[in-house]
Amino acid sequence: MRLRSKGAALLLLALAALLLALLSLRAGRTEAPARPAPPARPASVPQRHPAPGPARLPGPGDLPGVPGARRRRPQRPRLRAGRLGAASLEKLARRPGEARNFHAVLPSELWIHLAVVACGNRVEETLVMLKSAVLFSHRKIQFHIFTEDSLKPEFDKQLQQWPDSYTKKFEHRIYPITFSVGNSQEWKKLFKPCAAQRLFLPVILKDVDSLLYVDTDVLFLRPVDDIWKLLRQFNSTQLAAMAPEHEIPKIGWYSRFARHPFYGPAGVNSGVMLMNLTRIRSTQFKNSMIPTGLAWEDMLYPLYQKYKNAITWGDQDLLNIIFYFNPECLYVFPCQWNYRPDHCMYGSNCKEAEREGVSVLHGNRGVYHDDKQPTFRALYEAIRDFPFQDNLFQSMYYPLQLKFLETVHTLCGRIPQVFLKQIEKTMRRAYEKHVIIHVGPNHMR
C-alpha cells in the first residue's frame, strides 16, 4: 500500500514538471527575446581544438613583434545619399552585362559640358586641348565638338584611340556648323572660319543647362572642375563669365582702338567663356536697336548688321557690345583663367597668376606653332607628346622644367613659376590620390 502511494506521488510530480515545462515553452514563444547566448561548456567537458595547420608567413598587414595579430583596416566612410561619386552611381544603375550609358545614369548636374568650334587645320590643336581637359579632370565631361563634315571622321578616330582609362572619363558628340539666323556665309567669314558658331550655342544646345566654351588654342593646367565651380558664384542676374581683355586699360586694344561699345574699361576676351544657357535663353537683353528687350537669338543678326563695319574681332566684339548694354549679366573672372601672351610679353601684369599660377593657358596669335613665345610652345608640346599611361612627373613635368630653362631669355620665360605652379600642384594631387587612396597608406614604405 505504501509502495502504491509512493508511485502515485512520483507520477504526480512528473506530470507537474511536464506541465511547467510546457507552460514555460509556450510563454517563450509568445515573447520576442534577444537571441540567447550559447550555454557555457561545462568545466568537465574537454575543449576541442582544430588540428594545427602549416605556419603562416607574416603578411604586410601583420603587427610587428606580435605573431598572428593583424592591423585593423580603417572603416571606409559610408557615402551619404546625394554624394555618390559618378562611378558608384554607374555601378548601382547598371546591371552586369549592360552597356554603359552615363546619360541614363548620372544626373545632369554631375556632368561638365565643354564646347569647342574647330574648322580648317585646327584638329591637332583641338585634340591637345581635349587631352589636357581629360588628363586632370575628376568629373566626367561631355565634349560638344562643332566642326566641318570633312573633319568628323578624324575626330572620331583619334578620340577612340585613347586608352580606356581615359575614354571612360568623357563622351563626345560632333555637330555640323549651322547658323539659325541670318546669312550663313556672312557668319562663317566673320573673323576666323566658323568662330561665330559660339554665338549660337544657347540656341543649338537646348538640353544643356550650363556650358564652358573654349577656343581650340586653350590648355587646362588644372582640373576643369575648378573653373566649372565658378558657376556657383554667379548672382541672380549673371549668366556668363569671361576674363578681361587686358589688365591695364591704357595699353589695352579696346580702350585705344575700338570703334564700338565694349564692356568695362578694357573689354573682355571670349576665348574662355562660362555660360548658364538656361538663363541666356530666358533673358530679354537691352540693346541699341529698339527700346524693349530682345531674346538672344533675335538680337544676334540685327546687332551684327548694325556694327559689322566697326568690329575687328568678330564674335568677341559682338559679345562686348551685348554686355556693354547688359553689364549686370556678366561675371568677370581673374586673368589666371584665361592667361595669354599679353599677360607677360609686356612685363608680368596678371597678379592672380603670380600668386596662384596659370590655371587656363590661352595661346592665341599662333604662339604654340612659332618661336615668338617658346614658353607657351613648351607647354603645348609637353601635353601633346605626353604618353597617356606614363607617370605625369617623369614624362611631363621634369622635361617641362628643362625646356623652361631654354626660355629664360624671353619676357614670359623669366617667370617660369607662374606657368609651373598650378600644373605642379595638380600633378601632385593626382599622384597622392593614386598612391594614398588606391594603393593605401598601410602599403607605403
PEFEN-V36196 format. One record per residue. RES is the residue in three letters. SS is DSSP state (H for helix, E for strand, L for the rest). D_CENTER is the distance of its C-alpha to the mean C-alpha in Angstrom with 1 decimal. Layout:
res->RES ss->SS d_center->D_CENTER
res->RES ss->SS d_center->D_CENTER
//
This chain:
res->MET ss->L d_center->100.0
res->ARG ss->H d_center->98.0
res->LEU ss->H d_center->95.8
res->ARG ss->H d_center->95.0
res->SER ss->H d_center->94.0
res->LYS ss->H d_center->91.8
res->GLY ss->H d_center->90.1
res->ALA ss->H d_center->89.5
res->ALA ss->H d_center->87.9
res->LEU ss->H d_center->85.5
res->LEU ss->H d_center->84.6
res->LEU ss->H d_center->83.9
res->LEU ss->H d_center->81.7
res->ALA ss->H d_center->79.8
res->LEU ss->H d_center->79.3
res->ALA ss->H d_center->78.1
res->ALA ss->H d_center->75.6
res->LEU ss->H d_center->74.3
res->LEU ss->H d_center->74.0
res->LEU ss->H d_center->72.0
res->ALA ss->H d_center->69.6
res->LEU ss->H d_center->69.0
res->LEU ss->H d_center->68.5
res->SER ss->H d_center->65.9
res->LEU ss->H d_center->64.0
res->ARG ss->H d_center->63.9
res->ALA ss->H d_center->62.7
res->GLY ss->H d_center->59.9
res->ARG ss->H d_center->58.7
res->THR ss->H d_center->58.6
res->GLU ss->L d_center->56.4
res->ALA ss->L d_center->52.8
res->PRO ss->L d_center->52.9
res->ALA ss->L d_center->50.2
res->ARG ss->L d_center->50.5
res->PRO ss->L d_center->53.3
res->ALA ss->L d_center->52.9
res->PRO ss->L d_center->54.8
res->PRO ss->L d_center->58.4
res->ALA ss->L d_center->59.1
res->ARG ss->L d_center->60.9
res->PRO ss->L d_center->64.5
res->ALA ss->L d_center->65.5
res->SER ss->L d_center->68.1
res->VAL ss->L d_center->65.6
res->PRO ss->L d_center->64.4
res->GLN ss->L d_center->60.7
res->ARG ss->L d_center->59.1
res->HIS ss->L d_center->56.8
res->PRO ss->L d_center->54.8
res->ALA ss->L d_center->56.1
res->PRO ss->L d_center->54.5
res->GLY ss->L d_center->51.9
res->PRO ss->L d_center->50.9
res->ALA ss->L d_center->49.5
res->ARG ss->L d_center->45.7
res->LEU ss->L d_center->44.2
res->PRO ss->L d_center->42.0
res->GLY ss->L d_center->38.3
res->PRO ss->L d_center->35.3
res->GLY ss->L d_center->35.1
res->ASP ss->E d_center->38.8
res->LEU ss->L d_center->40.0
res->PRO ss->L d_center->42.1
res->GLY ss->L d_center->45.8
res->VAL ss->L d_center->45.6
res->PRO ss->L d_center->46.4
res->GLY ss->L d_center->44.7
res->ALA ss->L d_center->42.4
res->ARG ss->E d_center->38.7
res->ARG ss->L d_center->35.8
res->ARG ss->L d_center->34.3
res->ARG ss->L d_center->30.7
res->PRO ss->L d_center->28.5
res->GLN ss->L d_center->27.6
res->ARG ss->L d_center->24.0
res->PRO ss->L d_center->22.8
res->ARG ss->L d_center->22.8
res->LEU ss->L d_center->19.7
res->ARG ss->L d_center->20.7
res->ALA ss->L d_center->20.7
res->GLY ss->L d_center->17.6
res->ARG ss->L d_center->15.4
res->LEU ss->L d_center->15.2
res->GLY ss->L d_center->12.2
res->ALA ss->H d_center->11.1
res->ALA ss->H d_center->13.5
res->SER ss->H d_center->16.2
res->LEU ss->H d_center->16.1
res->GLU ss->H d_center->16.5
res->LYS ss->H d_center->19.4
res->LEU ss->H d_center->21.1
res->ALA ss->H d_center->21.2
res->ARG ss->L d_center->22.1
res->ARG ss->L d_center->25.6
res->PRO ss->L d_center->26.7
res->GLY ss->L d_center->27.2
res->GLU ss->L d_center->25.2
res->ALA ss->L d_center->22.8
res->ARG ss->L d_center->19.0
res->ASN ss->L d_center->18.2
res->PHE ss->H d_center->14.7
res->HIS ss->H d_center->15.6
res->ALA ss->H d_center->18.7
res->VAL ss->H d_center->17.1
res->LEU ss->L d_center->13.9
res->PRO ss->L d_center->14.4
res->SER ss->H d_center->13.0
res->GLU ss->H d_center->11.3
res->LEU ss->H d_center->8.8
res->TRP ss->L d_center->7.6
res->ILE ss->E d_center->5.9
res->HIS ss->E d_center->9.1
res->LEU ss->E d_center->9.8
res->ALA ss->E d_center->13.6
res->VAL ss->E d_center->16.0
res->VAL ss->E d_center->19.8
res->ALA ss->E d_center->21.6
res->CYS ss->L d_center->25.4
res->GLY ss->L d_center->28.1
res->ASN ss->L d_center->27.3
res->ARG ss->L d_center->23.6
res->VAL ss->H d_center->22.4
res->GLU ss->H d_center->21.9
res->GLU ss->H d_center->20.3
res->THR ss->H d_center->17.8
res->LEU ss->H d_center->17.1
res->VAL ss->H d_center->16.6
res->MET ss->H d_center->14.1
res->LEU ss->H d_center->12.1
res->LYS ss->H d_center->12.8
res->SER ss->H d_center->11.4
res->ALA ss->H d_center->8.0
res->VAL ss->H d_center->8.2
res->LEU ss->H d_center->10.1
res->PHE ss->H d_center->8.0
res->SER ss->L d_center->4.3
res->HIS ss->L d_center->4.7
res->ARG ss->L d_center->3.8
res->LYS ss->L d_center->5.9
res->ILE ss->E d_center->6.4
res->GLN ss->E d_center->9.9
res->PHE ss->E d_center->11.6
res->HIS ss->E d_center->14.7
res->ILE ss->E d_center->17.2
res->PHE ss->E d_center->20.5
res->THR ss->E d_center->23.2
res->GLU ss->L d_center->26.9
res->ASP ss->H d_center->28.3
res->SER ss->H d_center->29.5
res->LEU ss->H d_center->26.1
res->LYS ss->H d_center->24.5
res->PRO ss->H d_center->26.0
res->GLU ss->H d_center->24.8
res->PHE ss->H d_center->21.1
res->ASP ss->H d_center->21.5
res->LYS ss->H d_center->23.4
res->GLN ss->H d_center->21.2
res->LEU ss->H d_center->17.9
res->GLN ss->H d_center->19.9
res->GLN ss->L d_center->21.2
res->TRP ss->L d_center->18.0
res->PRO ss->L d_center->18.3
res->ASP ss->H d_center->17.4
res->SER ss->H d_center->15.2
res->TYR ss->H d_center->12.7
res->THR ss->H d_center->13.9
res->LYS ss->L d_center->12.9
res->LYS ss->L d_center->9.2
res->PHE ss->E d_center->9.8
res->GLU ss->E d_center->12.7
res->HIS ss->E d_center->14.5
res->ARG ss->E d_center->17.3
res->ILE ss->E d_center->19.9
res->TYR ss->E d_center->22.0
res->PRO ss->L d_center->25.3
res->ILE ss->L d_center->26.1
res->THR ss->L d_center->27.8
res->PHE ss->L d_center->29.1
res->SER ss->L d_center->30.3
res->VAL ss->L d_center->32.9
res->GLY ss->L d_center->35.3
res->ASN ss->L d_center->36.2
res->SER ss->H d_center->33.7
res->GLN ss->H d_center->35.4
res->GLU ss->H d_center->35.4
res->TRP ss->H d_center->31.6
res->LYS ss->H d_center->31.0
res->LYS ss->L d_center->33.3
res->LEU ss->L d_center->31.7
res->PHE ss->L d_center->30.6
res->LYS ss->L d_center->28.8
res->PRO ss->L d_center->28.8
res->CYS ss->L d_center->26.5
res->ALA ss->H d_center->24.8
res->ALA ss->H d_center->26.1
res->GLN ss->H d_center->24.0
res->ARG ss->H d_center->21.2
res->LEU ss->H d_center->23.7
res->PHE ss->H d_center->23.9
res->LEU ss->H d_center->20.3
res->PRO ss->H d_center->21.0
res->VAL ss->H d_center->24.1
res->ILE ss->H d_center->22.7
res->LEU ss->L d_center->19.4
res->LYS ss->L d_center->21.4
res->ASP ss->L d_center->19.3
res->VAL ss->L d_center->16.0
res->ASP ss->L d_center->15.8
res->SER ss->E d_center->13.3
res->LEU ss->E d_center->12.2
res->LEU ss->E d_center->11.1
res->TYR ss->E d_center->14.0
res->VAL ss->E d_center->14.6
res->ASP ss->L d_center->17.8
res->THR ss->L d_center->18.2
res->ASP ss->L d_center->19.1
res->VAL ss->E d_center->15.9
res->LEU ss->E d_center->14.1
res->PHE ss->E d_center->11.0
res->LEU ss->L d_center->12.5
res->ARG ss->L d_center->9.7
res->PRO ss->L d_center->5.9
res->VAL ss->H d_center->4.7
res->ASP ss->H d_center->3.5
res->ASP ss->H d_center->7.3
res->ILE ss->H d_center->8.7
res->TRP ss->H d_center->7.3
res->LYS ss->H d_center->9.3
res->LEU ss->H d_center->12.3
res->LEU ss->H d_center->12.9
res->ARG ss->H d_center->14.4
res->GLN ss->H d_center->16.9
res->PHE ss->L d_center->18.5
res->ASN ss->L d_center->22.0
res->SER ss->L d_center->23.9
res->THR ss->L d_center->24.9
res->GLN ss->L d_center->21.9
res->LEU ss->L d_center->20.1
res->ALA ss->E d_center->18.6
res->ALA ss->E d_center->17.6
res->MET ss->E d_center->18.7
res->ALA ss->E d_center->20.1
res->PRO ss->E d_center->23.9
res->GLU ss->L d_center->25.6
res->HIS ss->L d_center->27.5
res->GLU ss->L d_center->27.9
res->ILE ss->L d_center->31.7
res->PRO ss->H d_center->33.3
res->LYS ss->H d_center->36.6
res->ILE ss->H d_center->35.2
res->GLY ss->L d_center->32.5
res->TRP ss->H d_center->33.1
res->TYR ss->H d_center->33.0
res->SER ss->H d_center->35.2
res->ARG ss->H d_center->37.8
res->PHE ss->H d_center->37.8
res->ALA ss->L d_center->36.2
res->ARG ss->L d_center->38.7
res->HIS ss->L d_center->36.6
res->PRO ss->L d_center->34.9
res->PHE ss->L d_center->31.6
res->TYR ss->L d_center->29.3
res->GLY ss->L d_center->30.2
res->PRO ss->L d_center->32.2
res->ALA ss->L d_center->30.4
res->GLY ss->L d_center->28.3
res->VAL ss->E d_center->24.6
res->ASN ss->E d_center->22.7
res->SER ss->E d_center->20.7
res->GLY ss->E d_center->18.9
res->VAL ss->E d_center->15.6
res->MET ss->E d_center->15.8
res->LEU ss->E d_center->13.7
res->MET ss->E d_center->15.7
res->ASN ss->E d_center->16.6
res->LEU ss->H d_center->18.4
res->THR ss->H d_center->20.2
res->ARG ss->H d_center->21.9
res->ILE ss->H d_center->22.7
res->ARG ss->H d_center->24.4
res->SER ss->H d_center->26.5
res->THR ss->L d_center->27.6
res->GLN ss->L d_center->31.0
res->PHE ss->E d_center->30.8
res->LYS ss->L d_center->33.7
res->ASN ss->L d_center->35.1
res->SER ss->L d_center->38.2
res->MET ss->L d_center->39.7
res->ILE ss->L d_center->40.7
res->PRO ss->L d_center->41.1
res->THR ss->L d_center->38.9
res->GLY ss->L d_center->35.1
res->LEU ss->E d_center->33.6
res->ALA ss->L d_center->30.6
res->TRP ss->H d_center->27.9
res->GLU ss->H d_center->29.2
res->ASP ss->H d_center->32.8
res->MET ss->H d_center->32.4
res->LEU ss->H d_center->30.9
res->TYR ss->H d_center->34.0
res->PRO ss->H d_center->36.6
res->LEU ss->H d_center->34.6
res->TYR ss->H d_center->34.5
res->GLN ss->H d_center->38.2
res->LYS ss->H d_center->39.1
res->TYR ss->H d_center->37.4
res->LYS ss->L d_center->37.2
res->ASN ss->L d_center->40.0
res->ALA ss->L d_center->38.4
res->ILE ss->L d_center->34.8
res->THR ss->L d_center->33.9
res->TRP ss->L d_center->30.1
res->GLY ss->L d_center->29.9
res->ASP ss->H d_center->27.0
res->GLN ss->H d_center->25.9
res->ASP ss->H d_center->29.4
res->LEU ss->H d_center->29.3
res->LEU ss->H d_center->26.2
res->ASN ss->H d_center->28.0
res->ILE ss->H d_center->31.0
res->ILE ss->H d_center->29.1
res->PHE ss->H d_center->27.7
res->TYR ss->H d_center->31.0
res->PHE ss->H d_center->32.5
res->ASN ss->L d_center->29.6
res->PRO ss->H d_center->28.4
res->GLU ss->H d_center->27.5
res->CYS ss->H d_center->24.7
res->LEU ss->E d_center->22.7
res->TYR ss->E d_center->20.4
res->VAL ss->E d_center->20.8
res->PHE ss->L d_center->18.2
res->PRO ss->L d_center->19.4
res->CYS ss->H d_center->20.1
res->GLN ss->H d_center->17.7
res->TRP ss->H d_center->14.9
res->ASN ss->L d_center->17.4
res->TYR ss->E d_center->19.7
res->ARG ss->L d_center->22.5
res->PRO ss->H d_center->25.8
res->ASP ss->H d_center->27.6
res->HIS ss->H d_center->26.1
res->CYS ss->L d_center->28.0
res->MET ss->L d_center->30.7
res->TYR ss->L d_center->32.9
res->GLY ss->L d_center->32.2
res->SER ss->L d_center->29.1
res->ASN ss->L d_center->28.4
res->CYS ss->L d_center->24.8
res->LYS ss->H d_center->25.3
res->GLU ss->H d_center->21.7
res->ALA ss->H d_center->20.9
res->GLU ss->H d_center->24.1
res->ARG ss->H d_center->23.0
res->GLU ss->H d_center->19.3
res->GLY ss->L d_center->18.9
res->VAL ss->L d_center->17.3
res->SER ss->L d_center->13.6
res->VAL ss->E d_center->13.7
res->LEU ss->E d_center->16.8
res->HIS ss->E d_center->18.8
res->GLY ss->L d_center->21.7
res->ASN ss->L d_center->23.8
res->ARG ss->L d_center->27.5
res->GLY ss->L d_center->26.9
res->VAL ss->L d_center->26.7
res->TYR ss->L d_center->24.7
res->HIS ss->L d_center->27.8
res->ASP ss->L d_center->30.7
res->ASP ss->L d_center->32.1
res->LYS ss->L d_center->32.0
res->GLN ss->L d_center->28.9
res->PRO ss->H d_center->28.7
res->THR ss->H d_center->25.9
res->PHE ss->H d_center->23.5
res->ARG ss->H d_center->24.8
res->ALA ss->H d_center->24.5
res->LEU ss->H d_center->20.7
res->TYR ss->H d_center->20.4
res->GLU ss->H d_center->22.7
res->ALA ss->H d_center->21.2
res->ILE ss->H d_center->17.8
res->ARG ss->H d_center->19.9
res->ASP ss->H d_center->22.2
res->PHE ss->L d_center->20.0
res->PRO ss->L d_center->20.8
res->PHE ss->L d_center->17.8
res->GLN ss->L d_center->19.5
res->ASP ss->L d_center->21.0
res->ASN ss->L d_center->20.4
res->LEU ss->H d_center->18.2
res->PHE ss->H d_center->20.8
res->GLN ss->H d_center->23.8
res->SER ss->H d_center->22.8
res->MET ss->H d_center->20.7
res->TYR ss->H d_center->21.1
res->TYR ss->H d_center->24.9
res->PRO ss->H d_center->25.9
res->LEU ss->H d_center->24.0
res->GLN ss->H d_center->26.1
res->LEU ss->H d_center->29.2
res->LYS ss->H d_center->28.4
res->PHE ss->H d_center->27.9
res->LEU ss->H d_center->31.4
res->GLU ss->L d_center->32.8
res->THR ss->L d_center->31.4
res->VAL ss->L d_center->32.9
res->HIS ss->L d_center->35.6
res->THR ss->L d_center->33.3
res->LEU ss->L d_center->32.3
res->CYS ss->H d_center->28.5
res->GLY ss->H d_center->29.3
res->ARG ss->H d_center->31.1
res->ILE ss->H d_center->28.0
res->PRO ss->H d_center->25.9
res->GLN ss->H d_center->24.4
res->VAL ss->H d_center->22.6
res->PHE ss->H d_center->20.8
res->LEU ss->H d_center->20.4
res->LYS ss->H d_center->19.6
res->GLN ss->H d_center->15.9
res->ILE ss->H d_center->15.4
res->GLU ss->H d_center->17.8
res->LYS ss->H d_center->16.1
res->THR ss->H d_center->12.7
res->MET ss->H d_center->14.9
res->ARG ss->H d_center->16.9
res->ARG ss->H d_center->14.3
res->ALA ss->H d_center->13.2
res->TYR ss->H d_center->17.0
res->GLU ss->H d_center->17.9
res->LYS ss->H d_center->15.4
res->HIS ss->H d_center->16.9
res->VAL ss->H d_center->20.5
res->ILE ss->H d_center->20.8
res->ILE ss->H d_center->18.8
res->HIS ss->H d_center->19.5
res->VAL ss->H d_center->22.9
res->GLY ss->L d_center->24.0
res->PRO ss->H d_center->25.8
res->ASN ss->H d_center->29.2
res->HIS ss->H d_center->28.9
res->MET ss->L d_center->28.3
res->ARG ss->L d_center->31.5
//
